[in-house]
């Protein structure tokens, strides 16, 4: 049951990447570009943003 859920989730995610890339049902240049944008730029940017926000809150709370 869990294996089926993971497989379905993965296939849904691949489909979303294909839609973002502009060619549903194909692994074309757009799919690879969507992967690069998400995993090379968006994810690291979010990690850095949340780290900065966390440090800012931590500094603000330690001054009280």
DSSP file (Angstrom, degrees, kcal/mol; ACC not computed):
  #  RESIDUE AA STRUCTURE BP1 BP2  ACC     N-H-->O    O-->H-N    N-H-->O    O-->H-N    TCO  KAPPA ALPHA  PHI   PSI    X-CA   Y-CA   Z-CA
    1    1 A X     >        0   0    0      0, 0.0     4,-2.0     0, 0.0     5,-0.1   0.000 360.0 360.0 360.0 -48.7    0.0    0.0    0.0
    2    2 A X  H  >  +     0   0    0      1,-0.2     4,-2.5     2,-0.2     5,-0.2   0.892 360.0  54.1 -65.8 -38.3    2.7    2.5    1.0
    3    3 A X  H  > S+     0   0    0      1,-0.2     4,-2.3     2,-0.2    -1,-0.2   0.886 107.9  50.2 -62.2 -39.0    4.8    1.5   -2.1
    4    4 A X  H  > S+     0   0    0      2,-0.2     4,-2.7     1,-0.2    -1,-0.2   0.897 109.7  51.0 -65.8 -40.5    1.8    2.2   -4.3
    5    5 A X  H  X S+     0   0    0     -4,-2.0     4,-2.7     2,-0.2    -2,-0.2   0.929 111.0  47.8 -61.7 -45.9    1.4    5.6   -2.7
    6    6 A X  H  X S+     0   0    0     -4,-2.5     4,-2.6     2,-0.2    -2,-0.2   0.916 112.9  48.6 -62.2 -43.9    5.1    6.5   -3.2
    7    7 A X  H  X S+     0   0    0     -4,-2.3     4,-2.6     2,-0.2    -2,-0.2   0.930 113.1  47.0 -62.5 -45.8    4.9    5.3   -6.9
    8    8 A X  H  X S+     0   0    0     -4,-2.7     4,-2.3     2,-0.2    -2,-0.2   0.909 112.8  49.7 -62.8 -42.3    1.7    7.4   -7.5
    9    9 A X  H  X S+     0   0    0     -4,-2.7     4,-2.4     2,-0.2    -2,-0.2   0.920 111.7  48.7 -63.0 -43.5    3.2   10.4   -5.8
   10   10 A X  H  X S+     0   0    0     -4,-2.6     4,-2.7     2,-0.2    -2,-0.2   0.925 111.7  48.4 -61.7 -45.6    6.4   10.1   -7.9
   11   11 A X  H  X S+     0   0    0     -4,-2.6     4,-2.1     1,-0.2    -1,-0.2   0.873 111.3  50.9 -65.1 -36.4    4.5    9.8  -11.1
   12   12 A X  H  X S+     0   0    0     -4,-2.3     4,-2.3     2,-0.2    -1,-0.2   0.917 111.0  49.0 -63.7 -43.1    2.3   12.8  -10.2
   13   13 A X  H  X S+     0   0    0     -4,-2.4     4,-2.4     2,-0.2    -2,-0.2   0.909 110.0  50.5 -64.0 -42.9    5.5   14.8   -9.5
   14   14 A X  H  X S+     0   0    0     -4,-2.7     4,-2.2     1,-0.2    -1,-0.2   0.906 110.0  51.2 -61.4 -41.4    7.1   13.8  -12.8
   15   15 A X  H  X S+     0   0    0     -4,-2.1     4,-2.5     2,-0.2    -2,-0.2   0.918 108.5  51.1 -61.9 -43.3    3.9   14.8  -14.6
   16   16 A X  H  X S+     0   0    0     -4,-2.3     4,-2.7     1,-0.2     5,-0.2   0.917 110.1  49.7 -60.5 -43.4    4.0   18.2  -12.9
   17   17 A X  H  X S+     0   0    0     -4,-2.4     4,-2.5     1,-0.2    -1,-0.2   0.893 110.3  50.6 -62.2 -38.6    7.6   18.7  -14.0
   18   18 A X  H  X>S+     0   0    0     -4,-2.2     5,-2.0     2,-0.2     4,-0.8   0.895 110.7  48.6 -66.5 -39.1    6.7   17.7  -17.5
   19   19 A X  H ><5S+     0   0    0     -4,-2.5     3,-0.7     2,-0.2    -2,-0.2   0.929 112.7  47.5 -65.4 -44.9    3.8   20.2  -17.5
   20   20 A X  H 3<5S+     0   0    0     -4,-2.7    -2,-0.2     1,-0.2    -1,-0.2   0.902 110.4  53.6 -60.4 -40.8    6.1   23.0  -16.1
   21   21 A X  H 3<5S-     0   0    0     -4,-2.5    -1,-0.2    -5,-0.2    -2,-0.2   0.654 116.6-116.8 -71.7 -15.0    8.7   22.0  -18.8
   22   22 A X  T <<5S+     0   0    0     -4,-0.8    -3,-0.2    -3,-0.7     2,-0.1   0.566  89.8  82.8  96.8   8.3    6.1   22.4  -21.5
   23   23 A X    > < -     0   0    0     -5,-2.0     3,-2.0     3,-0.2     5,-0.2  -0.534  61.5-159.9-145.2  75.2    5.8   18.9  -22.9
   24   24 A X  T 3  S+     0   0    0      1,-0.3     3,-0.1    -5,-0.1    -9,-0.1  -0.297  81.5  21.6 -57.5 135.3    3.5   16.6  -20.9
   25   25 A X  T 3  S+     0   0    0      1,-0.3     2,-0.3   -10,-0.1    -1,-0.3   0.387 112.6  84.6  89.5  -3.8    4.3   12.9  -21.6
   26   26 A X  S <  S-     0   0    0     -3,-2.0     2,-0.8    -8,-0.0    -1,-0.3  -0.926  70.7-137.1-129.5 153.6    7.8   13.6  -22.8
   27   27 A X        +     0   0    0     -2,-0.3     2,-0.1    -3,-0.1    -3,-0.1  -0.772  53.8 145.7-105.5  83.6   11.2   14.1  -21.2
   28   28 A X     >  -     0   0    0     -2,-0.8     4,-1.6    -5,-0.2     3,-0.4  -0.276  67.4 -74.1-107.8-166.4   12.4   17.0  -23.3
   29   29 A X  H  > S+     0   0    0      1,-0.2     4,-2.5     2,-0.2     5,-0.2   0.858 127.4  57.8 -59.7 -37.8   14.5   20.0  -22.7
   30   30 A X  H  > S+     0   0    0      1,-0.2     4,-2.6     2,-0.2    -1,-0.2   0.877 103.0  52.9 -63.8 -38.1   11.7   21.7  -20.8
   31   31 A X  H  > S+     0   0    0     -3,-0.4     4,-2.1     2,-0.2    -1,-0.2   0.925 111.7  45.5 -62.6 -45.3   11.5   18.9  -18.2
   32   32 A X  H  X S+     0   0    0     -4,-1.6     4,-2.3     2,-0.2    -2,-0.2   0.890 112.1  51.7 -66.4 -38.6   15.3   19.1  -17.6
   33   33 A X  H  X S+     0   0    0     -4,-2.5     4,-2.7     2,-0.2    -2,-0.2   0.912 108.7  50.7 -63.4 -42.6   15.0   22.9  -17.3
   34   34 A X  H  X S+     0   0    0     -4,-2.6     4,-2.4     1,-0.2     5,-0.2   0.907 110.1  50.7 -62.0 -41.4   12.2   22.6  -14.8
   35   35 A X  H  X S+     0   0    0     -4,-2.1     4,-2.8     2,-0.2     5,-0.4   0.919 111.3  47.9 -60.8 -44.7   14.3   20.2  -12.7
   36   36 A X  H  X>S+     0   0    0     -4,-2.3     4,-2.4     1,-0.2     5,-0.7   0.926 112.1  49.1 -63.2 -45.5   17.3   22.6  -12.8
   37   37 A X  I  X>S+     0   0    0     -4,-2.7     5,-2.9     3,-0.2     4,-0.9   0.923 117.4  41.1 -61.6 -44.4   15.1   25.6  -11.8
   38   38 A X  I  <>S+     0   0    0     -4,-2.4     5,-2.6     3,-0.2    -2,-0.2   0.956 126.4  29.2 -69.9 -50.5   13.5   23.7   -8.9
   39   39 A X  I  <5S+     0   0    0     -4,-2.8    -3,-0.2    -5,-0.2    -2,-0.2   0.692 126.9  38.6 -92.1 -19.0   16.5   21.9   -7.5
   40   40 A X  I  <5S+     0   0    0     -4,-2.4    -3,-0.2    -5,-0.4    -1,-0.2   0.701 134.3  10.6-101.1 -22.9   19.4   24.2   -8.4
   41   41 A X  I  X<S+     0   0    0     -4,-0.9     4,-2.0    -5,-0.7    -3,-0.2   0.748 124.9  44.7-120.4 -54.6   17.8   27.5   -7.8
   42   42 A X  I  ><S+     0   0    0     -5,-2.9     4,-2.4     2,-0.2     5,-0.2   0.941 113.9  46.2 -66.7 -49.8   14.5   27.4   -6.0
   43   43 A X  H  ><S+     0   0    0     -5,-2.6     4,-2.3    -6,-0.2    -1,-0.2   0.946 115.8  44.5 -62.3 -49.9   15.2   24.9   -3.3
   44   44 A X  H  > S+     0   0    0      1,-0.2     4,-2.5     2,-0.2    -1,-0.2   0.895 112.8  53.4 -61.4 -36.8   18.6   26.5   -2.2
   45   45 A X  H  X S+     0   0    0     -4,-2.0     4,-2.5     1,-0.2    -1,-0.2   0.910 109.8  47.4 -63.5 -41.5   17.0   30.0   -2.3
   46   46 A X  H  X S+     0   0    0     -4,-2.4     4,-2.8     2,-0.2     5,-0.2   0.895 110.6  51.9 -66.4 -39.4   14.2   28.8    0.0
   47   47 A X  H  X S+     0   0    0     -4,-2.3     4,-2.1     2,-0.2    -2,-0.2   0.933 112.6  45.0 -62.0 -45.4   16.7   27.2    2.4
   48   48 A X  H  X S+     0   0    0     -4,-2.5     4,-2.5     2,-0.2    -2,-0.2   0.916 112.9  51.5 -64.5 -43.3   18.7   30.4    2.5
   49   49 A X  H  X S+     0   0    0     -4,-2.5     4,-2.6     1,-0.2    -2,-0.2   0.938 112.0  45.3 -59.5 -48.4   15.6   32.5    2.9
   50   50 A X  H  X S+     0   0    0     -4,-2.8     4,-2.4     1,-0.2    -1,-0.2   0.855 111.8  52.9 -66.6 -33.8   14.3   30.4    5.8
   51   51 A X  H  X S+     0   0    0     -4,-2.1     4,-2.6    -5,-0.2    -1,-0.2   0.927 110.7  47.0 -64.4 -44.6   17.7   30.4    7.5
   52   52 A X  H  X S+     0   0    0     -4,-2.5     4,-2.4     2,-0.2    -2,-0.2   0.921 113.5  48.0 -63.4 -44.2   17.9   34.2    7.3
   53   53 A X  H  X S+     0   0    0     -4,-2.6     4,-2.3     2,-0.2    -1,-0.2   0.898 111.6  50.5 -64.0 -39.4   14.4   34.5    8.7
   54   54 A X  H  X S+     0   0    0     -4,-2.4     4,-2.6     2,-0.2    -2,-0.2   0.931 111.6  47.1 -63.1 -45.9   15.2   32.1   11.5
   55   55 A X  H  X S+     0   0    0     -4,-2.6     4,-2.6     2,-0.2    -2,-0.2   0.891 111.2  52.5 -62.4 -39.9   18.4   34.0   12.4
   56   56 A X  H  X S+     0   0    0     -4,-2.4     4,-2.2     2,-0.2    -1,-0.2   0.922 112.5  44.0 -62.9 -45.2   16.5   37.3   12.4
   57   57 A X  H  X S+     0   0    0     -4,-2.3     4,-2.6     2,-0.2    -2,-0.2   0.894 112.8  52.1 -66.2 -40.4   13.8   35.9   14.7
   58   58 A X  H  X S+     0   0    0     -4,-2.6     4,-1.7     1,-0.2    -2,-0.2   0.916 111.9  46.1 -62.6 -43.0   16.4   34.3   17.0
   59   59 A X  H  X S+     0   0    0     -4,-2.6     4,-1.0     2,-0.2    -1,-0.2   0.896 112.6  50.8 -66.3 -40.1   18.3   37.6   17.2
   60   60 A X  H  < S+     0   0    0     -4,-2.2     3,-0.4     1,-0.2     4,-0.3   0.903 112.4  46.2 -65.0 -41.5   15.0   39.5   17.9
   61   61 A X  H >< S+     0   0    0     -4,-2.6     3,-0.7     1,-0.2    -1,-0.2   0.782 107.4  56.9 -73.5 -27.3   14.0   37.1   20.7
   62   62 A X  H 3< S+     0   0    0     -4,-1.7    -1,-0.2     1,-0.2    -2,-0.2   0.720  99.4  60.7 -77.4 -18.9   17.4   37.1   22.3
   63   63 A X  T 3<        0   0    0     -4,-1.0    -1,-0.2    -3,-0.4    -2,-0.2   0.599 360.0 360.0 -80.6 -11.1   17.3   40.9   22.7
   64   64 A X    <         0   0    0     -3,-0.7    -1,-0.2    -4,-0.3    -2,-0.1   0.482 360.0 360.0 -82.1 360.0   14.1   40.8   24.9
